[in-house]
Amino acid sequence: FRERKLLMASYQPSDTGYRVPKDGWRICLAHEFKEKRTPLQAKNVSLSDIVKHIGLGLRLVQMSRRTYRKSQHIIIICSQSYTILFVGAPLGGIGGGTITRGWKGEFCRWQLNPGMYHYKTVIADQFTVCLRRDSRTIYQQVLSTEHPHTMQGWNWGYCGEYAFYHALYPRAWSVYHLPGQNVTLTCRQVSPVIPHDYKDSSLPVAVFVWDIENKNDYALDVSIMFTMVNGSGHKDDKSGGHWNEPFNLEKEGESVSGVLLHHCTPVNPYTLCLAARKQSDREISYQTAFSPEGTCSALWSDLINNGRLDSPKGPSPPTQKGEKVAAALAVGCSVAAQGHNCVEFSLVWDMPKMTFGSREKEHMRRYTRYYGTNGDAGPSLSHYALTHYKDWEKSIEEWQRPILEDSALPSWYKSALFNELYFVVDGGTVWVELPEDCDVSGGLRPQEGGLPAQPPIIKEYGRFAYLEGQEYRMYNTYDVHFYASFALIMLWPKLALSLQYDIAGSVVQHDPTERMNLMTGRCSAVKTQNVVPHDIGDPDDEPWTRANAYQIYDTADWKDLNLKFVLQVYRDYHLTQDTQYLQDMWPICQAVMEAELKFDKDGDGLIENSGYADQTYDGWTVTGPSAYCGGLWIASVCVMCKMAQLLKRDSVYERYRDILERGSAAFDKLLWNGKYYNYDSSGRSLSNSIMSDQCAGYWFLRASGLGNGELQPFPKEKIRSALKSVFDFNVMSFGGGQMGAVNGMRPEGVPDRSSIQSDEVWVGVVYGLAATMIHEGLHTAEGCYRTVWERAGMAFQTPEAYCEKGIYRSLGYMRPLSIWAMQLALDKTGFPDIPP
């Protein structure tokens, strides 16, 4: 409560806006974050880590001179690291690209080309208000706190102390109290992100509803003007050939008008569309084209003159190289004394066909199933959005209401749960149609233990992919998706299953092409058969065609990825009861588990690790069986037993039951120290570090309704003790108990600083841990939320990691979607009888 109060400390009025909910993330536009953090850089790495990775560094330098793209995973040396921005909730549905409006009102983050982010505030993209009384303009203001060096013919510098932003994704509210005018504007931003909806949720559109409250004793005429540049602030805005045109579309008794902004680039052209719905008591006007450079005084004067724009007929001429063009749309209405009225705008970005960096294939976005591929869907999408957004809001409210009305849940949790969902849309997300000639099976047919060429679920619901992070540009990074997948399987289960079929098809593939592994310097196959790939590719290349953009280790050694595939298969079945899915995935699960069994060197039923073979904690050296991979292995064997029972594979059940009994005994013997599971079994000086994620295998079993009764491989008293150790040491002994759980803690009560990762807090891991220890978990997870959203200003760009002081790593990361595992635990759907 204290931190949230600080976010609003600068807000002067008492006005709380028009029907703004009480739960969510709220911040005054004048707030300044006192805690300053910077991205992890080479200077933050210890000398021992530098020495340990000197070979890696040399190989990276060599590769960067040839083919290595800066989108790769080694952030310290060569990835793109972005500074913290004042971003807000992203606009749009799933997989159609995103535009982000910051909490100060600026349009500042663009992901129109698939997976590629462009961070640029386009200063001309604004909302402006004009108040008129008795046919005379008495107030006109750009609703922006900026003081730009361009467009100085406009009235800038709105006082941020009179406004606040409130987000409860997928909606957000901007509340502006107009100083001296006794008028309050509330802009409600609505995007069609609706659980279990696979049509409207794919639309590249957002609606802005402006509620106007006139608290004067006299009527006012109010106009809101929406201006936008034809482009995203990228250099191609000046490439020439872009043009705008007005439009009007009447359909089903409703009419919408606006301006189309055709952005005619040779690769991935698109059309922006500003629109408003015609109503008898609203006046719509527009300016087809104006230059956003210079003072822009003519447009400003046009609005101030009579509250409306000139509205010329016909299209604008194409731009010349070196010039930009913008458009404006204004909607006016009358507001009675002490009255209320509203105006509505829609924003559409129509890029039906897209190519990735290699430009090898053209992909059709999901929404083209309903709106075609011609690139002329802007008017129809606008019409649909403006006539259906109230239905979207009704669905959103029905979904969120049970959680928001649960008085047992703290306000910060409600905010975190919904607002962290931004990454489903703004994770460089693509959702495309499956081409008729596409074979996702990897070449192995069902009769051979493989999949159909076109599994019905992919054919019906399309292909889905999201980035590991906005900086770590690899699609469907599987070790991270393991955590994030809870959001998909709980809210859009068909997309979760579609992703699993894609991964399963890649498991059986083998690419013998030799590639140097950066960590070891040795060469190995790009893709080993019966091994889950690290990812499905890089947006700079061609995802789904060439997997494993991450080339740090030999793919044959990625133990935890296979285990995570098996665990997700059963978890997904448990939550969906899709028997066909289970039957299709069973032979793939058998194949990857057989590949894992070769690592049971001692024949004791427990696999071993060596070097950096764990892909999740890949910077943290491990030797022999470990708490993390060992626990995942035991859990995977357990679910193999359960799946064999369901499918009546008796001999397979007996085999894995034997492995489970032997493996569980070996796991306890080698790793249990009386209080918790040691990090690994090597006996090294740091092998008894307390790992926050040591119970990950148990967590996934409980999420799958297992871990009790006949299949109970982890003794409850040991899990209780281990979780208590994590809470006492990793949570309460770190950062004053107010920052979440550090990955590694020494039993002496200091962080394990043997690697970069052991000394970090991983937000998504903490949310998963909180789901496992749900009684203490709310406090554990609260520390992460307060740090990211309220102290460090990283809202809607939650990082992978942060340290106790000063440092963060990888803004805009996939893993924090694991907060939905907490909701699963709280629902008691997957976590009955959680140990206290």
C-alpha positions in Angstrom: 0.0 0.0 0.0 2.9 2.4 0.9 4.5 1.9 -2.6 1.2 2.3 -4.4 0.5 5.5 -2.4 3.9 6.9 -3.5 3.0 6.3 -7.2 0.1 8.7 -6.7 1.7 11.1 -4.3 2.1 13.9 -6.9 -1.6 13.8 -8.0 -3.3 17.0 -7.0 -7.1 16.6 -7.7 -9.4 14.3 -5.7 -11.1 13.3 -8.9 -10.9 9.5 -9.6 -12.2 9.5 -13.1 -15.2 7.9 -14.7 -15.8 4.4 -13.5 -12.2 3.5 -13.1 -11.8 0.3 -11.2 -10.1 0.3 -7.8 -7.8 -2.6 -8.6 -4.9 -2.4 -11.0 -1.6 -0.4 -11.4 -2.1 3.3 -10.9 0.4 6.1 -11.3 0.4 9.9 -11.5 1.8 11.3 -14.7 4.2 13.4 -12.7 5.7 10.5 -10.8 9.4 10.0 -10.9 10.9 6.7 -9.8 13.7 7.2 -7.3 15.2 3.7 -7.7 17.4 3.8 -10.7 18.5 0.5 -12.4 20.7 -0.2 -15.4 20.9 -3.2 -17.7 23.5 -5.9 -16.9 26.8 -5.1 -18.7 30.3 -6.6 -18.9 31.5 -4.3 -16.1 29.0 -6.0 -13.7 30.5 -9.5 -14.3 32.9 -10.8 -11.7 36.5 -11.5 -12.6 36.0 -15.3 -11.9 33.1 -15.3 -14.3 35.1 -13.5 -17.0 37.9 -16.0 -16.6 35.5 -18.9 -16.8 33.9 -17.6 -20.0 36.9 -16.2 -21.8 36.8 -18.8 -24.5 33.1 -18.1 -25.0 33.9 -14.4 -25.4 36.6 -15.0 -28.0 34.3 -17.3 -30.0 31.5 -14.7 -29.9 33.8 -12.0 -31.2 34.8 -14.3 -34.1 31.3 -15.2 -34.9 30.0 -11.6 -34.7 32.4 -10.7 -37.5 30.7 -13.3 -39.7 27.1 -14.4 -39.1 26.2 -13.9 -35.5 23.1 -11.7 -35.1 22.8 -9.3 -32.2 19.5 -10.9 -31.2 21.1 -13.8 -29.5 21.2 -14.9 -25.9 24.5 -13.6 -24.6 23.3 -10.3 -23.4 26.5 -9.1 -21.7 28.5 -9.0 -24.9 26.3 -8.7 -27.9 22.5 -8.6 -27.4 20.4 -5.5 -27.6 19.9 -4.1 -24.1 17.1 -1.5 -23.7 16.7 1.0 -21.0 13.6 1.3 -18.9 10.8 3.1 -20.7 7.5 4.6 -19.4 5.4 2.1 -21.3 1.8 1.2 -20.6 -0.5 -1.6 -21.7 0.0 -2.6 -25.3 -2.8 -2.2 -27.9 -4.3 -4.9 -29.9 -5.2 -8.6 -29.9 -2.9 -11.6 -30.1 -0.5 -12.2 -33.0 -1.3 -9.2 -35.2 1.5 -6.9 -34.0 1.4 -4.4 -31.3 1.6 -0.7 -30.6 2.2 0.4 -27.1 0.9 3.7 -25.6 3.0 4.8 -22.6 1.5 5.7 -19.3 2.2 9.3 -20.0 0.2 9.1 -23.2 2.9 8.7 -25.8 2.9 6.1 -28.6 6.4 4.7 -27.9 6.9 1.0 -28.6 6.1 -0.7 -32.0 6.1 -4.3 -33.0 4.6 -4.4 -36.4 7.3 -6.4 -38.2 7.1 -9.8 -36.5 9.3 -10.2 -33.4 11.2 -6.9 -34.1 10.8 -4.0 -31.7 11.2 -0.4 -32.5 11.4 2.0 -29.5 10.5 5.4 -30.7 8.1 8.0 -29.4 6.3 9.6 -32.3 5.5 13.0 -31.0 2.7 13.8 -33.5 0.7 10.7 -32.3 -1.5 12.5 -29.8 -4.9 13.2 -28.4 -5.9 16.9 -28.1 -9.0 18.4 -26.4 -10.9 21.5 -27.5 -13.5 23.1 -25.2 -16.0 25.6 -26.6 -18.6 27.7 -24.9 -21.1 29.8 -26.8 -19.4 29.1 -30.1 -16.0 30.3 -28.7 -13.0 28.1 -28.0 -12.0 28.6 -24.3 -9.4 25.9 -23.9 -7.3 23.7 -26.3 -4.6 21.4 -25.1 -2.4 18.5 -26.2 -2.9 15.8 -23.6 0.8 15.3 -23.3 3.4 16.3 -20.7 6.0 16.6 -23.5 7.7 19.9 -24.5 9.0 18.9 -28.0 11.3 20.9 -30.3 8.9 20.4 -33.2 5.2 21.2 -33.7 5.6 24.3 -31.6 2.4 25.8 -32.9 0.6 23.4 -30.5 -0.1 23.9 -26.8 2.1 21.3 -25.1 3.2 20.7 -21.6 0.0 19.4 -19.9 0.7 19.4 -16.1 1.2 15.7 -15.1 0.1 16.5 -11.5 -3.5 16.7 -12.8 -3.6 13.2 -14.5 -3.1 9.6 -13.7 -2.9 6.3 -15.5 -4.6 3.1 -14.4 -4.0 -0.3 -16.0 -5.9 -3.6 -15.5 -5.0 -5.4 -18.7 -6.4 -5.7 -21.3 -7.9 -2.3 -20.5 -6.3 0.9 -19.3 -7.6 4.3 -18.2 -6.0 7.8 -18.5 -7.7 10.4 -16.3 -7.1 14.1 -17.1 -8.5 16.8 -14.9 -8.3 20.0 -17.0 -6.9 22.7 -14.7 -9.3 25.7 -14.3 -12.0 24.1 -16.6 -13.9 21.9 -14.1 -13.9 19.2 -16.7 -12.5 15.6 -16.3 -11.7 13.4 -19.3 -11.3 9.6 -18.8 -9.8 7.7 -21.8 -10.5 4.0 -21.6 -8.3 1.9 -23.8 -9.8 -1.5 -24.8 -8.1 -4.3 -26.6 -9.9 -7.6 -27.6 -7.9 -10.0 -25.4 -10.5 -12.4 -24.3 -9.9 -15.9 -22.8 -11.1 -18.9 -24.8 -11.9 -16.6 -27.7 -9.9 -17.4 -30.9 -11.5 -14.9 -33.3 -11.8 -11.5 -31.8 -8.7 -12.0 -29.7 -6.7 -12.1 -33.0 -7.7 -8.7 -34.2 -5.1 -5.9 -34.6 -7.3 -3.2 -33.2 -7.9 -1.1 -30.1 -10.7 1.3 -29.1 -10.4 4.5 -27.1 -13.5 5.6 -25.3 -13.4 9.2 -24.0 -15.8 9.9 -21.2 -16.3 13.6 -20.6 -17.6 14.9 -17.3 -18.7 18.6 -17.3 -18.9 19.8 -13.7 -19.8 23.4 -14.7 -23.2 25.0 -14.5 -23.1 25.6 -18.2 -23.0 23.4 -21.3 -19.9 22.9 -23.3 -19.0 21.7 -26.8 -16.1 19.3 -26.6 -13.9 17.9 -29.4 -11.2 15.3 -29.1 -8.7 15.1 -31.9 -6.6 12.0 -32.6 -3.5 12.6 -34.8 -1.1 10.0 -36.1 1.9 9.8 -38.4 1.8 7.4 -41.4 4.5 5.1 -39.8 6.1 4.2 -36.5 9.0 6.7 -36.3 11.2 4.4 -38.3 13.5 5.7 -41.0 11.1 4.2 -43.6 8.6 6.8 -42.7 10.6 9.0 -45.1 11.1 6.4 -47.8 8.4 7.9 -50.0 5.3 6.5 -51.6 3.0 6.6 -48.5 -0.4 8.2 -48.8 -3.7 8.7 -46.9 -7.3 8.7 -47.8 -10.6 9.3 -46.1 -13.3 6.6 -46.0 -16.8 5.9 -44.9 -18.3 2.4 -44.4 -22.0 1.8 -43.7 -23.0 -1.7 -42.8 -25.8 -3.4 -40.7 -27.3 0.0 -39.9 -24.1 1.4 -38.5 -21.7 3.8 -40.2 -18.0 4.6 -39.4 -15.8 7.2 -40.9 -12.1 7.9 -40.7 -8.8 8.1 -42.5 -6.6 5.3 -43.9 -2.8 5.7 -43.8 -1.2 3.4 -46.3 2.4 2.6 -45.4 3.8 1.3 -48.6 7.1 -0.4 -47.8 8.5 -3.1 -50.0 8.6 -5.6 -47.1 5.6 -6.0 -44.8 3.5 -3.0 -45.9 0.6 -2.1 -43.7 -2.3 0.3 -43.3 -3.2 2.3 -40.2 -6.8 3.3 -39.8 -8.2 6.0 -37.5 -12.0 5.8 -37.3 -15.1 6.9 -35.3 -18.7 5.8 -35.3 -21.3 8.1 -36.8 -24.0 9.1 -34.4 -26.7 11.8 -34.6 -25.3 13.8 -31.8 -21.6 13.5 -32.8 -19.7 15.4 -35.4 -16.8 13.7 -37.2 -14.3 15.7 -39.1 -10.8 14.9 -40.4 -7.7 16.2 -42.1 -6.5 13.6 -44.6 -2.9 14.8 -44.6 -0.6 17.2 -42.9 3.1 17.4 -42.4 4.2 16.5 -38.8 7.3 18.6 -39.2 7.6 22.3 -38.6 5.1 24.2 -36.4 1.9 22.4 -37.6 0.1 25.7 -36.8 -2.5 25.3 -39.6 -4.0 22.1 -38.2 -4.0 23.6 -34.7 -5.8 26.7 -35.9 -8.3 24.7 -37.9 -9.4 22.9 -34.7 -9.4 26.0 -32.5 -11.4 28.0 -35.1 -14.6 26.0 -34.7 -13.8 22.7 -33.0 -13.8 20.7 -36.2 -11.4 20.0 -39.1 -11.5 20.9 -42.8 -12.4 17.4 -44.1 -11.1 17.6 -47.7 -12.3 15.0 -50.2 -10.1 12.6 -52.0 -6.7 10.9 -51.2 -3.4 12.7 -50.5 -0.6 12.5 -53.1 2.1 9.9 -52.3 4.9 11.3 -50.2 8.2 12.2 -51.8 11.4 10.6 -50.4 12.5 12.5 -47.3 9.0 13.7 -46.2 6.5 12.4 -43.7 2.8 12.6 -43.7 0.2 12.4 -40.9 -3.6 12.5 -40.5 -6.1 13.8 -38.0 -9.6 12.7 -36.9 -11.8 14.8 -34.6 -15.0 13.9 -32.9 -17.2 16.5 -31.3 -20.2 16.4 -29.0 -22.2 18.6 -26.6 -22.0 18.0 -22.9 -24.8 19.5 -20.7 -24.1 21.4 -17.5 -23.2 18.9 -14.8 -23.5 16.3 -17.5 -21.6 13.5 -19.2 -21.1 12.4 -22.7 -18.5 10.2 -24.6 -16.8 9.9 -27.9 -15.1 6.8 -29.4 -12.1 6.2 -31.7 -10.7 3.0 -33.1 -7.1 2.3 -34.2 -6.4 -0.5 -36.6 -3.1 -1.7 -38.1 -3.7 -4.0 -41.0 -0.6 -6.1 -42.0 -2.3 -9.3 -43.3 0.8 -10.9 -44.8 4.1 -10.9 -43.1 7.6 -12.2 -43.6 10.4 -12.8 -41.2 14.0 -11.7 -41.7 15.0 -14.3 -44.2 12.0 -13.4 -46.4 11.7 -17.0 -47.5 8.0 -17.5 -46.8 5.0 -15.4 -46.6 2.7 -16.0 -43.6 -1.0 -15.1 -43.2 -1.9 -13.7 -39.8 -4.8 -15.4 -37.9 -7.3 -12.6 -38.4 -7.1 -13.0 -42.2 -9.3 -16.0 -41.8 -12.1 -13.5 -41.2 -10.9 -10.4 -43.0 -9.0 -11.6 -46.0 -5.4 -11.0 -47.2 -5.8 -8.0 -49.5 -4.7 -5.4 -47.0 -8.1 -3.5 -47.3 -9.6 -4.7 -44.0 -9.1 -1.4 -42.1 -12.7 -0.1 -42.5 -14.3 -3.4 -41.7 -12.1 -4.0 -38.7 -12.9 -0.5 -37.5 -16.6 -1.0 -38.0 -16.5 -4.3 -36.1 -14.4 -2.9 -33.2 -16.6 0.2 -32.7 -19.8 -1.9 -32.8 -18.5 -4.8 -30.6 -16.1 -3.4 -28.0 -18.9 -3.3 -25.4 -19.3 -7.1 -25.9 -15.5 -7.4 -25.4 -15.7 -5.4 -22.2 -18.6 -7.5 -20.9 -16.6 -10.7 -21.5 -13.5 -9.2 -19.9 -15.5 -8.1 -16.8 -17.1 -11.5 -16.5 -13.7 -13.2 -16.6 -12.0 -10.8 -14.1 -14.9 -10.3 -11.7 -14.5 -13.4 -9.5 -10.9 -12.6 -8.9 -11.4 -8.9 -8.4 -14.3 -9.5 -6.0 -12.3 -12.0 -3.9 -11.6 -10.0 -0.7 -9.0 -12.7 0.4 -6.7 -11.7 -2.5 -4.5 -8.6 -2.1 -4.8 -5.8 -4.5 -1.2 -6.1 -5.7 -1.9 -9.7 -6.8 -4.9 -8.8 -8.8 -2.9 -6.1 -10.6 0.0 -8.5 -11.2 -2.2 -11.4 -12.4 -3.9 -9.5 -15.2 -1.2 -6.9 -16.1 1.5 -9.6 -16.5 -0.6 -11.0 -19.3 0.6 -8.2 -21.5 3.4 -10.5 -22.8 0.9 -12.9 -24.4 0.2 -10.1 -26.9 3.5 -8.0 -26.7 6.0 -10.9 -26.7 6.8 -10.4 -30.4 3.8 -12.7 -30.7 2.8 -14.2 -34.0 -0.4 -16.2 -34.7 -0.6 -17.4 -38.3 -2.6 -19.7 -40.5 -1.2 -23.1 -41.4 -0.6 -23.3 -45.1 -2.3 -26.2 -47.0 1.0 -27.7 -48.1 2.7 -27.4 -44.6 3.8 -30.6 -42.9 4.5 -30.1 -39.1 5.1 -33.8 -38.3 8.9 -33.7 -38.9 8.5 -36.5 -41.4 7.5 -39.2 -39.0 3.9 -40.4 -39.5 1.5 -41.7 -36.8 2.0 -45.3 -37.7 5.8 -44.7 -37.2 5.3 -43.1 -33.8 4.9 -39.5 -35.2 2.2 -37.0 -35.8 -0.3 -36.2 -38.6 1.1 -33.9 -41.3 -1.5 -31.3 -40.3 -2.9 -32.0 -36.7 -6.5 -30.8 -36.6 -5.8 -28.4 -33.7 -3.2 -26.5 -35.7 -5.3 -26.6 -38.8 -8.2 -25.1 -36.9 -6.5 -22.7 -34.5 -3.3 -21.9 -36.4 0.3 -21.7 -35.3 1.4 -19.6 -32.3 4.8 -18.3 -31.3 6.1 -15.8 -28.8 9.6 -14.6 -28.0 11.7 -15.6 -25.0 12.0 -11.8 -24.5 11.9 -8.6 -26.4 15.7 -8.5 -26.1 16.3 -12.3 -26.3 14.7 -12.8 -29.7 14.1 -16.6 -30.0 10.6 -18.0 -30.5 9.0 -20.5 -28.1 12.2 -20.9 -26.0 11.1 -24.1 -24.4 12.8 -24.0 -21.0 11.2 -20.6 -20.4 7.8 -21.5 -21.9 7.7 -24.3 -19.3 7.0 -21.6 -16.7 5.0 -19.2 -18.9 2.8 -21.9 -20.4 0.3 -21.7 -17.4 -1.1 -18.5 -18.9 -1.8 -20.2 -22.2 -3.1 -23.5 -21.0 -5.5 -21.8 -18.6 -6.7 -19.0 -20.9 -6.1 -20.1 -24.5 -5.7 -23.8 -24.2 -6.0 -24.4 -28.0 -2.9 -22.2 -28.5 -1.0 -24.1 -25.9 -1.8 -27.4 -27.5 -1.0 -26.0 -31.0 2.5 -24.9 -29.7 3.0 -28.4 -28.2 2.2 -30.1 -31.6 4.8 -27.8 -33.3 7.4 -28.7 -30.7 6.6 -32.4 -30.9 7.0 -32.3 -34.7 10.5 -30.8 -34.3 11.5 -33.4 -31.7 11.8 -36.2 -34.3 13.8 -34.0 -36.7 17.5 -34.5 -37.1 19.8 -31.8 -38.7 23.3 -33.2 -38.9 24.8 -29.9 -40.0 27.8 -29.3 -37.9 27.8 -26.1 -35.9 30.2 -24.8 -33.3 28.9 -24.7 -29.7 29.9 -21.4 -28.3 30.4 -22.5 -24.7 32.7 -25.5 -25.4 34.1 -24.6 -28.8 33.3 -28.1 -30.0 31.1 -28.9 -33.1 27.9 -30.9 -33.0 24.7 -31.4 -35.0 22.4 -28.4 -35.2 19.5 -30.7 -34.1 19.7 -34.1 -32.5 16.7 -36.5 -33.0 14.4 -37.1 -30.0 15.6 -34.0 -28.3 13.3 -31.0 -27.7 14.8 -27.9 -29.4 15.7 -24.9 -27.4 13.5 -22.7 -29.6 11.8 -22.8 -33.0 13.9 -20.0 -34.5 14.8 -16.4 -34.7 12.6 -13.6 -36.2 15.7 -12.5 -38.2 15.7 -15.9 -39.9 12.7 -18.2 -40.6 11.0 -19.7 -37.5 9.4 -23.1 -37.7 11.8 -24.0 -40.5 15.2 -23.7 -38.7 15.0 -24.3 -35.0 17.7 -23.7 -32.3 18.8 -20.2 -32.8 20.5 -20.6 -29.5 23.8 -22.2 -30.2 25.6 -22.3 -26.9 25.7 -26.0 -26.2 25.3 -29.4 -27.9 21.6 -30.0 -28.3 22.1 -33.7 -27.2 22.9 -32.5 -23.7 19.7 -30.4 -23.1 18.3 -32.7 -20.4 15.7 -30.4 -18.9 14.0 -29.6 -22.2 12.9 -33.2 -22.8 11.6 -33.5 -19.2 9.7 -30.2 -19.5 8.0 -31.5 -22.6 6.8 -34.7 -20.9 5.6 -32.7 -17.9 3.7 -30.2 -20.0 2.0 -33.0 -22.0 0.4 -34.5 -18.9 -0.3 -31.1 -17.3 -2.1 -30.0 -20.4 -4.1 -33.2 -20.6 -5.0 -32.9 -16.9 -6.4 -29.4 -17.5 -8.1 -30.0 -20.9 -9.0 -33.7 -20.7 -8.1 -33.9 -24.4 -7.6 -37.6 -25.0 -6.6 -37.3 -28.6 -3.8 -35.0 -27.6 -2.6 -37.5 -25.0 -2.6 -40.3 -27.5 -0.8 -38.2 -30.1 1.9 -37.1 -27.7 2.5 -40.5 -26.0 5.0 -41.9 -28.6 6.9 -38.6 -28.6 7.1 -38.7 -24.8 8.4 -42.3 -24.9 11.1 -41.3 -27.4 12.4 -38.3 -25.4 12.4 -40.3 -22.2 14.5 -43.0 -23.8 16.9 -40.3 -24.9 17.1 -39.2 -21.3 17.8 -42.6 -19.9 21.3 -42.7 -21.4 22.2 -40.2 -18.7 21.5 -42.7 -16.0 25.1 -43.6 -15.8 24.9 -45.6 -12.5 21.7 -47.4 -13.3 20.1 -46.0 -10.1 17.1 -44.5 -11.9 18.4 -41.0 -11.7 20.0 -38.9 -14.5 23.1 -36.9 -14.1 24.2 -33.5 -15.2 27.6 -32.2 -16.2 28.9 -28.8 -17.0 26.1 -26.5 -18.2 23.6 -29.1 -19.5 20.6 -27.5 -17.7 19.2 -25.0 -20.2 17.3 -23.0 -17.5 20.2 -22.2 -15.2 22.8 -22.4 -18.0 25.3 -20.1 -16.3 25.4 -22.0 -13.1 27.8 -25.0 -13.1 26.4 -28.3 -12.0 28.0 -31.7 -11.5 26.2 -35.0 -11.0 22.5 -35.3 -10.1 21.0 -32.0 -9.1 18.0 -30.8 -7.2 16.6 -29.0 -10.3 17.1 -31.6 -13.1 16.9 -34.5 -10.7 13.5 -33.3 -9.4 12.2 -32.7 -13.0 13.4 -36.2 -13.9 11.5 -37.8 -11.0 8.4 -35.9 -11.8 8.6 -36.9 -15.5 9.0 -40.5 -14.6 5.9 -40.1 -12.4 3.8 -38.7 -15.2 5.0 -41.4 -17.5 3.6 -43.9 -15.0 0.3 -42.0 -15.0 0.0 -41.7 -18.8 0.8 -45.4 -19.1 -2.0 -46.2 -16.7 -4.4 -44.1 -18.7 -3.4 -45.6 -22.0 -3.4 -49.1 -20.5 0.3 -49.7 -21.4 0.9 -52.1 -18.5 4.5 -53.1 -19.4 5.5 -49.5 -19.8 3.9 -48.7 -16.5 5.8 -51.4 -14.7 9.1 -50.3 -16.2 8.7 -46.7 -15.2 7.4 -47.5 -11.8 10.6 -49.4 -11.2 12.6 -46.5 -12.4 10.6 -44.1 -10.2 11.2 -46.2 -7.0 14.9 -46.5 -7.7 15.3 -42.9 -8.8 13.4 -41.4 -5.9 15.5 -43.3 -3.4 18.7 -42.2 -5.2 17.5 -38.6 -5.3 16.9 -38.5 -1.6 20.2 -40.3 -0.8 22.4 -38.1 -3.0 20.7 -34.7 -2.5 18.8 -34.5 0.8 20.8 -32.9 3.6 18.2 -33.0 6.3 16.7 -29.6 5.6 16.6 -29.1 1.9 17.9 -30.6 -1.4 21.4 -29.6 -2.2 22.0 -27.7 -5.4 24.0 -30.8 -6.8 25.7 -33.9 -5.5 29.2 -33.0 -6.4 30.4 -32.3 -2.9 32.0 -29.1 -4.1 32.1 -26.2 -1.6 29.0 -24.6 -3.1 27.0 -27.8 -3.8 25.0 -27.2 -0.7 23.6 -23.9 -1.9 19.9 -23.4 -1.3 18.3 -23.1 -4.7 14.9 -21.3 -4.9 13.7 -23.6 -7.7 14.7 -26.9 -6.1 11.1 -28.1 -5.9 10.2 -27.4 -9.6 9.4 -31.0 -10.3 7.1 -31.2 -7.3 5.4 -28.0 -8.4 4.6 -29.4 -11.8 3.3 -32.6 -10.4 0.9 -30.7 -8.1 -0.2 -28.6 -11.0 -1.1 -31.8 -12.8 -3.1 -33.2 -9.9 -0.3 -35.8 -9.0 2.1 -36.2 -6.2 -0.3 -37.8 -3.8 -1.4 -41.4 -3.1 0.2 -44.1 -5.2 2.4 -41.7 -7.2 4.0 -39.7 -4.4 7.7 -39.5 -5.2 8.5 -36.5 -3.0 7.9 -37.0 0.7 5.7 -34.2 2.0 7.7 -33.6 5.1 10.8 -33.0 3.0 9.0 -30.7 0.6 7.7 -28.7 3.6 11.2 -28.5 5.0 12.8 -27.5 1.7 10.2 -24.8 1.1 10.7 -23.5 4.6 14.4 -23.3 4.0 13.8 -21.4 0.7 11.4 -19.0 2.4 13.7 -18.4 5.4 16.9 -18.0 3.4 16.2 -17.0 -0.2 13.2 -14.8 0.6 13.4 -13.4 4.1 17.2 -13.2 4.3 17.5 -11.3 0.9 16.7 -7.7 0.3 15.0 -7.3 3.7 12.5 -10.0 2.7 10.9 -7.5 0.3 12.4 -8.5 -3.1 11.2 -12.0 -3.8 13.5 -15.1 -3.8 17.1 -15.0 -4.9 18.1 -18.0 -7.1 20.9 -19.2 -4.8 21.5 -18.7 -1.2 24.3 -20.0 1.0 23.4 -21.7 4.3 25.5 -19.0 6.0 22.7 -16.5 4.9 24.5 -14.7 2.0 23.7 -15.0 -1.7 25.5 -17.5 -3.8 27.7 -15.4 -6.0 29.4 -18.2 -7.9 27.7 -17.1 -11.2 25.7 -14.2 -12.6 22.5 -16.2 -12.4 22.8 -17.5 -8.8 22.9 -13.9 -7.5 19.7 -12.9 -9.4 16.0 -12.9 -8.7 14.0 -14.4 -11.6 10.5 -13.0 -11.5 8.9 -15.9 -13.3 10.7 -18.5 -11.1 9.5 -16.6 -8.0 5.9 -16.8 -9.3 6.2 -20.5 -9.8 7.8 -20.9 -6.3 4.9 -18.9 -4.9 2.5 -21.3 -6.5 4.3 -24.2 -4.8 4.4 -22.6 -1.4 1.1 -20.8 -1.7 0.6 -20.0 2.0 3.9 -18.0 2.1 3.8 -17.5 -1.7 1.8 -14.3 -1.7 4.4 -12.6 0.4 7.2 -14.1 -1.7 5.7 -12.9 -5.0 4.7 -9.6 -3.6 8.3 -8.6 -3.3 8.8 -9.1 -7.0 5.7 -7.1 -8.0 6.7 -4.2 -5.7 10.2 -4.2 -7.0 9.3 -4.3 -10.7 6.1 -2.3 -10.9 6.3 0.1 -8.0 10.0 0.8 -7.2 11.9 0.4 -10.4 9.4 1.5 -13.0 9.5 -1.6 -15.1 5.7 -1.9 -15.7 4.7 -3.8 -18.8 8.3 -4.7 -19.4 8.9 -7.2 -16.5 12.5 -8.4 -16.8 13.9 -11.8 -16.6 16.1 -10.9 -13.6 17.2 -8.3 -11.2 19.9 -8.1 -8.5 19.6 -6.8 -5.0 20.9 -3.4 -6.1 21.1 -1.5 -9.4 21.0 -4.2 -12.1 18.3 -5.8 -14.2 18.6 -8.2 -17.2 16.4 -8.7 -20.2 13.3 -6.4 -20.1 10.0 -7.7 -21.5 10.5 -11.4 -20.7 8.2 -14.5 -21.1 8.7 -16.3 -17.8 6.7 -14.0 -15.5 3.5 -15.3 -17.2 4.0 -18.1 -14.6 2.0 -16.0 -12.2 -1.0 -17.9 -13.6 0.3 -21.0 -11.9 -0.4 -19.1 -8.6 -4.0 -18.7 -9.8 -4.2 -22.4 -10.5 -3.0 -23.1 -7.0 -5.4 -20.6 -5.5 -8.3 -22.2 -7.5 -7.3 -25.5 -5.9 -7.8 -27.0 -9.3 -4.4 -28.5 -9.6 -3.0 -28.1 -6.0 -5.2 -30.0 -3.6 -3.8 -30.5 -0.1 -0.9 -28.1 -0.5 1.5 -28.6 2.5 1.6 -25.5 4.8 
